[in-house]
Amino acid sequence: MGAIVHTLQNFFGTDKIAFSAFSNKSCTTRSFERFSDALNEIIDARVWGGIHFRTADMQGAVLGKKVAHYLEKHYFQPVQ
């Protein structure tokens, strides 16, 4: 999730873009003011659900940021 969040931040040039996401599984819609709000909620949910330790999710978010930076530098290029 971290790579997606940081890629969207890089693409739009900002973190502050409101959006909503719908879950077919629970038939619920979650709304967020920022991309990073969604990432923080996912990290919290995994910790609270007992799936991961917080440090693992935080390290995953850092790795995702590095992946997004690599993609921005090597893959996503301006169209001319």
Buried (B, 14 or more C-beta within 10 A) or exposed (E): BBBBBBBBBBEEEEBEBEEEEEEEEEEEEEEBEBBBBBBBEBBEEBBEEEEBEEEEBBEBBEEBBEBBBEBBEEEEEEEE
